[in-house]
Amino acid sequence: MKKISRLLIGIAMVGAAATLLAACQKKEEPGPAEALGKKIDGAVQEAGKQIEEATGKAKEQSSDTGSKLGEAMDKAKADAQSAYDKTKEGAKELTQKAGEKMEEAGQKIQDASKK
């Protein structure tokens, strides 16, 4: 029994030593799958950077466009208000002139009826 225990302990120690030596050895070149995986990782990271850059540019452009749109909307609103005010004033003048003409016509009718 003692011999078997010593033998098993010896085998375990040799196995452990072999494992340690294998771990300390210089790594071999990566295999084709590992190399491909690294290339894919690099491509994904590069694509991520490009997407971030494009998103940033799109945000800047949309912000600029939004500002320009806001300015155009403000100008259109001011122009519409001005046109409304002019139309309102013009309608007021027309109403006043129409009233004056009706008054003149009424006066003419009264004058004609007196004759």
Buried (B, 14 or more C-beta within 10 A) or exposed (E): EEEEEEEEEEEEEEEEEEEEEEEEEEEEEEEEEEEEEEEEEEEEEEEEEEEEEEEEEEEEEEEEEEEEEEEEEEEEEEEEEEEEEEEEEEEEEEEEEEEEEEEEEEEEEEEEEEE
